[in-house]
Amino acid sequence: MGTYTGLATLVLPDSTREQGVVALRSKRTESSPVQSWSGTFRPDDPSADFSSALGSALPLELPIGSTGEVLLEGVEGAGSDTAVRLVGSGPPPF
């Protein structure tokens, strides 16, 4: 199991690059050798609109030089309290 908390850039379908802070965690279940990972993204821009990207698979870039693909599962809160729920696809980028 691993974790990453820090800066990240989420690239939206229209190529907009939203910067913010992510809290990611990975886990491996006993029934599968594949790691699953998920977390939340809190955008720096409180007016960022993620509604059109819900259900989309998007790149998530970490400043450590790695990129992972995430599915935008939902949005909670509004304004400066916005948290986007992410589910990772493929290997975790951390």
C-alpha positions as CSV (number, residue, x, y, z in Angstrom):
1,M,0.0,0.0,0.0
2,G,1.3,3.4,-0.9
3,T,0.2,7.0,-0.6
4,Y,0.9,10.4,-2.2
5,T,-0.3,13.7,-1.0
6,G,0.9,16.8,-2.9
7,L,0.6,18.9,-6.0
8,A,-0.8,17.6,-9.2
9,T,-2.3,18.7,-12.5
10,L,-5.5,17.2,-13.9
11,V,-5.8,17.6,-17.7
12,L,-9.5,18.0,-18.7
13,P,-11.1,16.9,-22.0
14,D,-10.8,20.4,-23.4
15,S,-7.0,20.4,-22.6
16,T,-7.5,22.8,-19.7
17,R,-4.8,22.1,-17.0
18,E,-6.3,22.3,-13.5
19,Q,-3.7,22.5,-10.8
20,G,-4.4,21.5,-7.2
21,V,-3.6,19.1,-4.4
22,V,-4.3,15.4,-4.4
23,A,-4.5,12.8,-1.7
24,L,-4.0,9.3,-3.3
25,R,-3.7,5.8,-1.9
26,S,-3.1,2.4,-3.4
27,K,-4.0,-1.0,-2.0
28,R,-3.5,-4.6,-3.0
29,T,-6.2,-7.1,-2.1
30,E,-5.5,-10.7,-1.2
31,S,-7.7,-11.9,-4.1
32,S,-5.8,-9.9,-6.7
33,P,-2.1,-9.1,-7.3
34,V,-3.2,-5.9,-9.1
35,Q,-3.0,-2.6,-7.1
36,S,-6.1,-0.4,-7.1
37,W,-5.8,3.3,-6.3
38,S,-8.0,6.2,-5.7
39,G,-8.2,9.6,-4.0
40,T,-9.4,13.2,-4.1
41,F,-8.3,16.2,-6.1
42,R,-8.8,19.7,-4.6
43,P,-8.4,22.3,-7.4
44,D,-6.5,25.6,-6.8
45,D,-9.2,27.4,-8.8
46,P,-12.5,27.4,-6.8
47,S,-14.5,28.2,-10.0
48,A,-13.2,25.2,-11.9
49,D,-16.1,23.2,-13.5
50,F,-15.7,19.5,-13.6
51,S,-19.3,18.6,-14.4
52,S,-18.6,17.9,-18.1
53,A,-15.7,15.6,-17.3
54,L,-17.5,13.3,-14.8
55,G,-17.1,9.7,-16.0
56,S,-14.2,10.6,-18.2
57,A,-10.7,9.0,-18.0
58,L,-8.1,11.8,-17.8
59,P,-4.4,12.2,-17.2
60,L,-3.2,13.2,-13.7
61,E,0.3,14.5,-13.8
62,L,2.5,14.5,-10.6
63,P,5.5,16.8,-10.2
64,I,7.7,13.7,-9.6
65,G,7.6,13.2,-13.3
66,S,4.9,10.5,-13.5
67,T,1.4,10.4,-15.0
68,G,-1.6,8.2,-14.2
69,E,-5.0,7.9,-15.7
70,V,-8.0,8.6,-13.5
71,L,-11.7,8.4,-13.8
72,L,-13.6,11.4,-12.4
73,E,-16.2,9.7,-10.2
74,G,-17.9,12.7,-8.6
75,V,-17.6,16.1,-7.2
76,E,-18.3,17.1,-3.6
77,G,-18.6,20.6,-2.1
78,A,-18.4,23.9,-4.0
79,G,-16.0,26.8,-4.3
80,S,-12.9,26.5,-2.2
81,D,-14.3,23.3,-0.6
82,T,-14.5,21.4,-3.9
83,A,-13.2,17.8,-3.8
84,V,-13.2,15.7,-7.0
85,R,-13.3,11.9,-6.3
86,L,-10.8,10.0,-8.5
87,V,-10.4,6.3,-9.3
88,G,-7.1,5.3,-10.9
89,S,-6.7,3.1,-13.9
90,G,-3.6,1.1,-14.5
91,P,-0.6,1.2,-12.2
92,P,-0.4,4.0,-9.6
93,P,1.9,6.9,-10.6
94,F,3.4,7.1,-7.1
